[in-house]
Amino acid sequence: MTRRKTPPSAGLFAESDDLKPLAERMRPRALDEIVGQPRLLGADTPLRRAIEAGHVHSMILWGPPGCGKTTLALLLARYAQAEFRAISAVLSGLPEVRAALAEAEVRYAQGVRTVLFVDEVHRFNKVQQDAFLPYIERGVIVFVGATTENPSFELNSALLSRCRVHVLDAVPAEAILAALQRALADAERGLGRMNLQVDAAALATMAQAADGDVRRALTFLEIAAELAHDGVVDQATLEQVLADRTRRFDKGGEQFYDQISALHKSVRSSDPDAALYWLARMLDGGVDRSYLARRLTRMAVEDVGLADPRAWRMALDAWETYDRLGSPEGELGLAQLALYLAVAPKSNAAYAAFNEVRGVVRETGTLEVPMHLRNAPTRLMKGLGYGKGYQYDHDAPGGVALDQQCLPDKLAEATFYTPTERGLEGQFRDKLEALRAARRAARRGGKE
């Protein structure tokens, strides 16, 4: 009698494709099945040629969730006929890293390469990242790190210098739609056996709602299949599947800084529509509203400046309004502020002047205060000449003592603030140009 290789009870725990999520079952098995990455993996691209030839190299795959990073790592191993080993920086520490490298060393001695895939590699610290370096250099492993964060900020230079960085894009809705259609038609791995009825509009809605994430779209489809009435995904089912979905937004990562940068630059470019859009995107993503109010106040000071000083007050009022009302009502105050800042006249003249004069202070050191400007509260100080020759401007003709010098002697002719012609600063400019000309004339004995 033939002995059973697997005890009957083991079947309860054996891995079954039917128990895997749809997204895992539909994971591409060839490069042609990867959707939405034509720039990187299209026909005759350098990376595709290298993979198909089996000439794989250590790399960092940088892209948003669900764009195909893990799938590409698996295919690298398959095309190169190498062992695939995966670890997660979220779940693993240095002992797990060393164990994986030791296994790879053994296989390397047997003439077998290992593709070591490290998911969320940006979560490893410098010591953990450095552990891979000698194994990459010797060719023991083909290192493939996956990250949703900018490698320039999150990975150390030693690791980056040994890997090529490949950027994967968020998958467009039309490519996600193709993946959904494939899952519906595939009777072996997908939902083809269920004869599920999903109209084109519902599929397109799921593809759009996935926000560039193929895995998320397939999860939507799988949930819809479970909730379908008599095999039909109707509008009510679709609404239930897509309820409370969120867009991609990382409160402390690359997307966060990209979006606040887009908001700031939209305000600076006087584009209220773009400013309102990026504000709404960040609110939708769950940004700290107080942070947003602080950044908008900075825009009022830095970019609107003295062209419209009312913007400062409005920024502080909007901030206080949000603090008093909270969400969602207080968000309207932030939206109105963003619109006002975008349409207001702009000037960074004060910002530029302040930066310039700070540089001058650093370069020139401790220049003495002119004697006539010094305070003289004691008889001794008066005897030393403190305050001697000071002219009280209110007593001078026109309210300005034109020949009185207020800068240190070394900087007597310096000018720092140059108002623009925009908004209120246009009036400042006219007045200041006339005043400076009158001062020059007074200091030169009225010859100008």
C-alpha positions as CSV (number, residue, x, y, z in Angstrom):
1,M,0.0,0.0,0.0
2,T,1.3,3.4,-1.0
3,R,2.1,5.7,2.0
4,R,0.3,9.1,1.9
5,K,2.9,11.9,1.7
6,T,0.5,14.4,3.4
7,P,-1.5,13.5,6.5
8,P,-5.3,13.9,6.0
9,S,-5.4,16.7,8.5
10,A,-2.8,18.7,6.7
11,G,-5.3,19.4,3.9
12,L,-7.1,21.7,6.3
13,F,-4.0,24.0,6.3
14,A,-2.7,23.5,2.8
15,E,-2.5,26.7,0.7
16,S,-5.4,26.9,-1.8
17,D,-5.7,29.4,-4.6
18,D,-9.4,29.7,-3.8
19,L,-8.5,31.1,-0.4
20,K,-6.2,33.8,-1.8
21,P,-7.6,37.3,-2.4
22,L,-8.5,38.0,-6.0
23,A,-5.6,40.4,-6.4
24,E,-3.1,37.7,-5.4
25,R,-4.7,35.1,-7.7
26,M,-4.6,37.6,-10.6
27,R,-1.0,38.6,-10.0
28,P,0.7,38.9,-13.5
29,R,2.8,35.8,-14.5
30,A,4.5,37.6,-17.4
31,L,5.7,41.1,-18.2
32,D,2.9,41.5,-20.8
33,E,0.3,41.1,-18.0
34,I,1.6,44.1,-16.0
35,V,-0.6,47.0,-16.8
36,G,0.1,50.7,-16.6
37,Q,3.9,50.8,-16.9
38,P,4.7,51.2,-20.6
39,R,7.4,53.8,-19.9
40,L,9.4,51.3,-17.8
41,L,8.3,47.9,-19.2
42,G,7.0,48.6,-22.7
43,A,8.3,46.8,-25.7
44,D,12.0,47.3,-26.3
45,T,12.6,49.4,-23.2
46,P,16.1,48.9,-21.6
47,L,14.7,47.3,-18.4
48,R,12.4,44.9,-20.3
49,R,15.3,43.8,-22.5
50,A,17.5,43.2,-19.5
51,I,14.8,41.2,-17.7
52,E,14.0,39.0,-20.7
53,A,17.7,38.3,-21.2
54,G,18.0,37.3,-17.6
55,H,20.4,40.1,-16.9
56,V,18.9,41.4,-13.7
57,H,20.5,44.0,-11.5
58,S,20.0,45.3,-7.9
59,M,17.4,48.0,-7.9
60,I,15.0,50.2,-5.9
61,L,11.4,50.2,-7.1
62,W,9.8,53.5,-6.2
63,G,6.1,53.9,-6.7
64,P,2.7,54.2,-5.1
65,P,0.8,51.3,-3.7
66,G,-0.7,48.8,-6.1
67,C,1.5,49.8,-9.1
68,G,3.3,46.4,-9.5
69,K,6.5,46.6,-7.4
70,T,6.1,43.1,-5.8
71,T,5.0,41.6,-9.1
72,L,8.0,42.9,-10.9
73,A,10.3,41.5,-8.3
74,L,8.7,38.1,-8.6
75,L,9.1,38.2,-12.4
76,L,12.7,39.3,-12.1
77,A,13.4,36.0,-10.3
78,R,11.3,34.0,-12.7
79,Y,13.0,35.3,-15.9
80,A,16.5,35.0,-14.3
81,Q,15.7,31.5,-13.0
82,A,16.7,32.6,-9.6
83,E,15.4,31.9,-6.1
84,F,13.0,34.4,-4.8
85,R,13.1,35.4,-1.1
86,A,10.9,38.2,0.4
87,I,11.1,40.0,3.7
88,S,9.2,43.0,4.9
89,A,10.9,45.9,6.7
90,V,7.7,46.3,8.7
91,L,7.9,42.8,10.2
92,S,11.6,42.0,10.1
93,G,14.6,43.1,12.0
94,L,18.4,42.5,11.7
95,P,18.1,38.8,12.7
96,E,15.7,38.1,9.9
97,V,17.9,40.0,7.5
98,R,21.0,38.0,8.5
99,A,19.1,34.8,8.2
100,A,17.9,35.6,4.6
101,L,21.4,36.6,3.6
102,A,22.9,33.4,5.1
103,E,20.4,31.3,3.0
104,A,21.4,33.3,-0.1
105,E,25.1,32.6,0.7
106,V,24.4,28.9,0.8
107,R,22.5,29.0,-2.6
108,Y,25.3,31.2,-4.1
109,A,27.8,28.5,-3.2
110,Q,25.6,26.0,-5.1
111,G,25.6,28.3,-8.1
112,V,22.1,29.6,-7.6
113,R,21.3,33.3,-7.5
114,T,18.8,34.8,-5.1
115,V,16.5,37.8,-5.7
116,L,16.0,39.2,-2.3
117,F,12.9,41.4,-2.2
118,V,12.6,43.9,0.7
119,D,9.2,45.4,0.9
120,E,8.9,48.9,2.5
121,V,12.7,49.1,2.5
122,H,12.6,52.7,3.6
123,R,11.5,51.5,7.1
124,F,14.9,49.9,7.7
125,N,17.4,52.1,9.5
126,K,21.0,52.7,8.4
127,V,22.5,49.7,10.1
128,Q,19.9,47.4,8.6
129,Q,20.4,48.9,5.2
130,D,24.2,48.5,5.5
131,A,23.8,44.8,6.2
132,F,23.0,44.2,2.5
133,L,26.0,46.0,1.0
134,P,28.7,43.3,1.0
135,Y,26.3,40.7,-0.4
136,I,25.2,43.1,-3.2
137,E,28.8,43.9,-4.0
138,R,29.8,40.2,-4.2
139,G,26.8,39.3,-6.3
140,V,25.4,36.9,-3.7
141,I,22.0,38.6,-4.0
142,V,20.1,40.6,-6.5
143,F,18.7,43.2,-4.2
144,V,15.2,44.6,-5.0
145,G,13.9,47.1,-2.6
146,A,10.3,48.5,-2.8
147,T,9.3,51.8,-1.4
148,T,6.5,54.3,-1.6
149,E,8.8,57.1,-0.3
150,N,11.5,59.1,-2.1
151,P,14.7,57.0,-2.0
152,S,16.8,60.2,-1.9
153,F,15.4,61.0,1.5
154,E,14.8,57.5,3.0
155,L,17.7,55.3,1.8
156,N,21.4,55.8,2.6
157,S,23.8,56.8,-0.1
158,A,25.8,53.6,0.2
159,L,22.8,51.5,-0.7
160,L,21.6,53.9,-3.4
161,S,25.0,53.8,-5.1
162,R,24.8,50.0,-5.5
163,C,21.3,50.0,-6.9
164,R,19.5,51.5,-9.9
165,V,16.3,53.4,-9.0
166,H,13.3,52.6,-11.2
167,V,10.2,54.8,-10.8
168,L,6.8,53.1,-11.3
169,D,3.8,55.3,-12.1
170,A,0.3,55.2,-10.6
171,V,-1.7,53.0,-12.9
172,P,-4.2,55.0,-15.1
173,A,-7.8,54.2,-14.9
174,E,-8.0,52.7,-18.4
175,A,-5.2,50.2,-17.5
176,I,-6.9,49.3,-14.3
177,L,-10.1,48.7,-16.3
178,A,-8.2,46.2,-18.5
179,A,-7.1,44.3,-15.3
180,L,-10.7,44.2,-14.0
181,Q,-11.9,42.9,-17.3
182,R,-9.2,40.2,-17.3
183,A,-10.3,39.1,-13.8
184,L,-13.9,38.9,-14.8
185,A,-13.1,36.8,-17.9
186,D,-10.5,34.5,-16.3
187,A,-12.2,31.2,-15.3
188,E,-9.0,29.7,-13.8
189,R,-7.8,32.4,-11.5
190,G,-10.4,35.1,-11.6
191,L,-14.2,35.3,-11.5
192,G,-15.0,33.8,-14.9
193,R,-16.7,30.8,-13.3
194,M,-19.2,33.0,-11.4
195,N,-20.8,34.5,-14.6
196,L,-20.8,37.8,-12.7
197,Q,-22.7,40.6,-14.5
198,V,-21.0,44.0,-14.1
199,D,-21.8,46.7,-16.6
200,A,-19.1,48.8,-18.2
201,A,-20.1,51.9,-16.3
202,A,-19.7,50.1,-12.9
203,L,-16.3,48.7,-13.9
204,A,-15.1,52.1,-15.0
205,T,-16.3,53.6,-11.7
206,M,-14.3,51.0,-9.8
207,A,-11.2,51.6,-11.9
208,Q,-11.5,55.4,-11.3
209,A,-12.1,54.9,-7.6
210,A,-9.0,52.7,-7.2
211,D,-7.0,55.9,-7.6
212,G,-4.1,54.3,-9.4
213,D,-4.0,51.1,-7.3
214,V,-4.7,47.9,-9.2
215,R,-4.8,45.8,-6.1
216,R,-7.4,48.1,-4.6
217,A,-9.5,47.9,-7.8
218,L,-9.4,44.1,-7.7
219,T,-10.4,44.2,-4.1
220,F,-13.4,46.4,-5.0
221,L,-14.4,43.8,-7.6
222,E,-14.0,40.9,-5.2
223,I,-16.2,42.6,-2.6
224,A,-18.8,43.4,-5.3
225,A,-18.9,39.7,-6.3
226,E,-19.6,38.7,-2.7
227,L,-22.4,41.3,-2.3
228,A,-23.9,40.8,-5.8
229,H,-27.6,39.9,-5.9
230,D,-28.2,36.9,-8.2
231,G,-24.8,37.5,-9.8
232,V,-25.6,41.1,-10.7
233,V,-23.6,44.1,-9.5
234,D,-26.2,46.8,-9.4
235,Q,-25.9,50.5,-8.4
236,A,-26.8,49.8,-4.7
237,T,-24.0,47.2,-4.5
238,L,-21.5,49.5,-6.2
239,E,-22.3,52.3,-3.7
240,Q,-21.8,49.9,-0.8
241,V,-18.5,48.7,-2.2
242,L,-17.1,52.2,-2.7
243,A,-18.4,53.8,0.5
244,D,-15.9,55.9,2.4
245,R,-13.1,55.3,0.0
246,T,-10.1,57.5,0.4
247,R,-7.6,58.9,-2.1
248,R,-3.9,58.4,-1.9
249,F,-2.3,60.7,0.6
250,D,0.6,60.1,3.0
251,K,0.4,62.6,5.9
252,G,4.2,62.5,6.4
253,G,5.6,61.4,3.1
254,E,6.3,62.4,-0.5
255,Q,2.7,63.0,-1.6
256,F,2.2,65.3,1.4
257,Y,5.1,67.5,0.5
258,D,4.3,67.5,-3.2
259,Q,0.7,68.6,-2.5
260,I,1.5,71.4,-0.1
261,S,4.1,72.5,-2.6
262,A,1.5,72.5,-5.3
263,L,-0.9,74.5,-3.1
264,H,1.7,77.1,-2.3
265,K,2.8,77.5,-5.9
266,S,-0.7,77.7,-7.1
267,V,-1.4,80.6,-4.7
268,R,1.9,82.3,-5.8
269,S,0.8,81.9,-9.4
270,S,-2.5,83.6,-8.7
271,D,-4.5,80.5,-9.8
272,P,-7.5,80.3,-7.5
273,D,-8.9,77.2,-9.2
274,A,-5.7,75.2,-8.7
275,A,-5.3,76.5,-5.1
276,L,-8.8,75.4,-4.2
277,Y,-8.2,72.0,-5.8
278,W,-5.0,71.2,-3.9
279,L,-6.6,72.5,-0.7
280,A,-9.5,70.1,-1.2
281,R,-7.1,67.2,-2.0
282,M,-5.2,67.7,1.2
283,L,-8.4,68.1,3.3
284,D,-9.7,64.9,1.7
285,G,-6.5,63.1,2.6
286,G,-6.8,64.0,6.2
287,V,-4.2,66.7,6.6
288,D,-3.8,68.4,10.0
289,R,-6.0,71.5,9.5
290,S,-3.9,73.6,11.9
291,Y,-0.8,72.8,9.7
292,L,-2.7,73.9,6.7
293,A,-3.8,77.1,8.4
294,R,-0.2,77.8,9.4
295,R,1.1,77.3,5.8
296,L,-1.6,79.5,4.4
297,T,-0.6,82.2,6.9
298,R,2.9,81.9,5.7
299,M,1.8,82.4,2.1
300,A,0.0,85.6,3.2
301,V,3.2,86.9,4.7
302,E,5.7,85.6,2.2
303,D,4.0,85.9,-1.2
304,V,1.2,88.5,-0.7
305,G,3.2,90.6,1.7
306,L,2.8,94.3,1.7
307,A,1.0,94.3,-1.7
308,D,-2.1,93.5,0.4
309,P,-1.5,93.5,4.2
310,R,-5.1,92.6,4.8
311,A,-4.2,89.0,3.8
312,W,-2.3,88.6,7.0
313,R,-5.3,89.5,9.1
314,M,-7.6,87.3,7.0
315,A,-5.2,84.4,7.4
316,L,-5.2,84.7,11.2
317,D,-9.0,85.1,11.2
318,A,-9.4,82.0,9.0
319,W,-7.2,80.1,11.4
320,E,-9.2,81.2,14.4
321,T,-12.4,80.5,12.6
322,Y,-11.3,76.9,12.1
323,D,-10.3,76.6,15.7
324,R,-13.7,77.7,16.8
325,L,-15.8,75.8,14.3
326,G,-13.8,72.7,13.6
327,S,-14.5,70.4,10.7
328,P,-16.3,70.5,8.3
329,E,-17.7,74.0,8.8
330,G,-14.3,75.7,9.6
331,E,-12.8,74.3,6.4
332,L,-14.8,76.8,4.4
333,G,-12.8,79.6,6.1
334,L,-9.6,78.0,4.9
335,A,-11.0,77.6,1.4
336,Q,-12.0,81.3,1.3
337,L,-8.6,82.2,2.5
338,A,-6.9,80.2,-0.2
339,L,-9.1,81.9,-2.8
340,Y,-8.3,85.4,-1.4
341,L,-4.6,84.7,-1.3
342,A,-4.6,83.4,-4.9
343,V,-6.4,86.5,-6.3
344,A,-4.6,89.1,-4.1
345,P,-1.7,91.1,-5.6
346,K,1.6,89.5,-4.8
347,S,4.9,90.9,-3.5
348,N,7.9,89.1,-2.0
349,A,9.7,92.5,-1.7
350,A,9.6,92.5,2.1
351,Y,10.6,88.8,2.3
352,A,13.5,89.4,-0.1
353,A,14.6,92.6,1.8
354,F,14.6,90.8,5.1
355,N,16.7,87.9,3.8
356,E,19.1,90.3,2.2
357,V,19.6,92.4,5.4
358,R,20.1,89.3,7.5
359,G,22.9,88.3,5.2
360,V,24.4,91.8,5.5
361,V,24.2,91.6,9.3
362,R,26.1,88.2,9.2
363,E,28.8,89.6,6.9
364,T,29.4,93.0,8.5
365,G,29.3,92.0,12.2
366,T,28.6,94.5,15.0
367,L,28.6,97.9,13.4
368,E,28.3,100.8,15.8
369,V,25.0,102.7,16.3
370,P,25.5,106.3,15.1
371,M,26.0,108.6,18.1
372,H,23.1,110.8,17.3
373,L,20.7,107.8,17.4
374,R,21.9,106.5,20.8
375,N,19.8,106.8,23.9
376,A,21.2,109.2,26.5
377,P,19.4,108.6,29.9
378,T,22.4,109.7,32.0
379,R,24.6,112.9,32.3
380,L,27.7,110.8,31.6
381,M,26.3,109.5,28.4
382,K,25.2,112.9,27.3
383,G,28.7,114.2,28.1
384,L,30.1,111.5,25.8
385,G,28.0,112.7,22.9
386,Y,25.2,110.2,23.0
387,G,22.2,111.6,21.2
388,K,24.0,114.8,20.1
389,G,22.7,116.2,16.9
390,Y,19.6,114.1,16.8
391,Q,16.7,115.7,14.9
392,Y,13.2,115.0,16.1
393,D,11.4,114.3,12.8
394,H,8.0,115.6,13.9
395,D,9.6,119.1,14.2
396,A,11.2,118.9,10.8
397,P,9.5,120.4,7.6
398,G,7.3,117.7,6.1
399,G,7.7,115.5,9.2
400,V,11.0,114.0,8.0
401,A,14.6,115.1,8.8
402,L,15.9,114.4,5.4
403,D,19.6,114.8,6.1
404,Q,19.6,112.5,9.2
405,Q,21.5,109.2,8.7
406,C,20.0,106.2,10.4
407,L,22.2,103.4,9.1
408,P,25.8,102.7,10.4
409,D,28.4,104.7,8.4
410,K,29.6,101.6,6.6
411,L,26.1,101.1,5.2
412,A,25.1,104.7,4.8
413,E,24.0,104.4,1.1
414,A,22.6,100.9,1.3
415,T,19.0,100.1,0.2
416,F,17.3,96.8,1.0
417,Y,13.5,97.2,0.4
418,T,12.4,97.7,-3.2
419,P,8.6,97.8,-3.3
420,T,6.8,96.3,-6.4
421,E,4.2,98.2,-8.4
422,R,1.5,95.8,-7.4
423,G,-1.3,96.5,-4.9
424,L,-0.6,98.8,-2.0
425,E,3.1,98.5,-2.6
426,G,2.7,100.6,-5.7
427,Q,1.8,103.6,-3.4
428,F,4.8,102.7,-1.2
429,R,7.1,102.6,-4.2
430,D,6.1,106.1,-5.4
431,K,6.5,107.6,-1.9
432,L,9.7,105.8,-1.2
433,E,11.4,106.8,-4.5
434,A,10.5,110.5,-3.8
435,L,11.7,110.3,-0.2
436,R,15.0,108.6,-1.1
437,A,15.7,111.2,-3.8
438,A,15.0,114.0,-1.3
439,R,17.3,112.4,1.2
440,R,20.1,112.2,-1.3
441,A,19.6,115.8,-2.2
442,A,19.6,116.9,1.4
443,R,22.8,115.0,2.2
444,R,24.6,116.6,-0.7
445,G,23.7,120.1,0.3
446,G,20.7,120.5,-2.0
447,K,22.6,120.0,-5.2
448,E,20.2,117.4,-6.6
